[in-house]
Amino acid sequence: MKPAAHRLAGIGAQRRRLAAAFAAAPFASLVPRTARAGGQVEEALSDSVRSALSAAVSDRAPPRPTFTDIDARLAYLRWLGEMSRRLAVRTAEASVRVEFLQTLWYESKRAGLDPGLMLGLVQVESGFRKYAVSSAGARGYAQVMPFWARQIGDGDAAGLFRMQTNLRFGCVIMRHYLDQERGDLFMALGRYNGSRGRAEYPQAVLGASRRWDYRGADLKASA
């Protein structure tokens, strides 16, 4: 996993600015359950983009980060413990929580994304349900549309119910949309939801992500 601290810092700052703006908006009282995702629009991909995305999802290495120093590892373990505590209300079994959080943290960092943002996205998308299926057919924690398996994966849509596969796809797709939108988180979230330019979904995800905000030390790791 290549360090992406500069991208993470920019996304984190943008997320905080957008969250503050949404909190002051008239529709801030809307609850996340009013905005369900899974309606991503299938778009034609250039050969170069398809190849890059295919390479990004193809590595099946287990989510086991290595750390540059003991302080970074301890900071990660503190994050893991705190997030597991917060997630207990939704997922009772501790081992399942830890596996999920380890995987989400790894895949988020690998894609240069804020884990808190991705936790908010998963909360809105699926309510942390591994086998959730939307009315549009999106699957799993990050509600990945089956066409992505055909476009950039091995064509096995059933594989989108596997934890690491689903979170890998979700993070890679979110990274792709952020790149397409030149770092505009509001527009990228709308694209993820299939509602580009509308406020409801970005507002819901950013509102949910505040629950997962963590002010611990910067976590630097490599695969």
Helices and strands as residue ranges (DSSP letters): H 5-23, G 26-29, G 32-34, H 47-58, E 66-67, H 70-87, H 94-110, H 115-126, H 147-152, G 157-161, H 163-180, H 185-193, H 200-209, G 210-212, E 221-222
